[in-house]
């Protein structure tokens, strides 16, 4: 079963629209730029995201959401802990983020 990786961003008030756009586009570009060390091919199955447009009013400052899907937990773990492209992205994004939240799940699995 695959792993769904949800990433939520709250940008700093000082982040310009251009900076927010660059971080968002680079987040989505990780799908093609993150290369698996064994296969030498992209390993992220899908990536999507956008700006919050909920009318519920309970975003708690979160303005952008991204969904990244991995085939295996091992691929997700490589991405999170070892992928140099992802590490470089986190360093860049961190300059402009007030808060980031991440949650991962396997579809249909509700117990650890």
N, C-alpha and C positions, 0 to 999 in steps of 0.2 A: 504494500500500500504506500502511496505517496505521502509526502509531508507538505502541508500548507503553512507558509511562513507569512504572518501578517505583521507589517511594520507601520507604525503610526508616528507622525512627526508633528511637533509644535515648533514653528520657527521663532527665533528671537524677533522682537519688535524692530530691531535695527536691521534685519535682513531685508534687502531690497527685492522688488519683484524679479529683477534679473537674476539675483542670487538664488532665490527660491526656485525659479524656473530651471536654472542650471543644475541644482541639486536634484530636483525631481527628474529631469531628463537623464541625468547620469545614473540615478537609481534604476530607472527602467532599462538603461543601456547595459546594466550588469548582465542581463540575460545573454547578450552576445559576447561581452568582454571577459566574463569569468570562464576560464578554460580549465578543464580537469587535467591534472598532471599525468594521468595514465593514458587517457584517450586523446589528449590534445585537442578536444572539441568542447564547445559550450555544453554545460551540464544542467543549467536551469531550464526546466521544462516550459514554464510560462512566467510572465511578469506583467502585471497591470497596476494601474494606480490613477489617482486623481485628487482633486481638491474636494473637501467636504462640502456637501450640499444638503445635509440633513436639516429638516425643519423641527426636530425634537428639542434642540437646544441643550443637549447633555454631552457635548463633545469635550468639555473640560480643557479647552485650549488647543486640542488636536485639530489641525487644519488639513492634513494630507494623509492619505492611506495608500498602502501598496500591498499587493498580494503576489508572493513569489512561490512557485511550486517546484518541489524537488521529487525525483523518482524514489529516492531512498533517504533514510536518516543519515547514512554515511555521507551522501552528497551534501546534505544540509550542514552536517558537522564540519565538513571540509570548508564550505563557504563561510561559516561563522568563525571558525578558529584558525584556518590556515591559508585561505585564498588571498594572495597578495593584492589582487585587484580590488577585492571587497575591503580589505584593510585600508587601502589608499582612499577608497570612497568614504569610509567611516571617518577618516581623519579630515577630509574635506568637509563633509556634511556637519561634523561636530562643531565647526567654526560658526555655523549659522543656526544650530538647533538649540532651543530652550529645553526640549524634552523629546525623547524617543521611547516608544514602547514597542515591544515585540511579543508575539504569542505564536506558538506553533501548535498544529494539531494534525492528527490523522483522522480523516473523515470517518465518522461512525464510531470512533473509539472514545468512550466516556469514562473509563476507569484506567488508572495507571498500570 
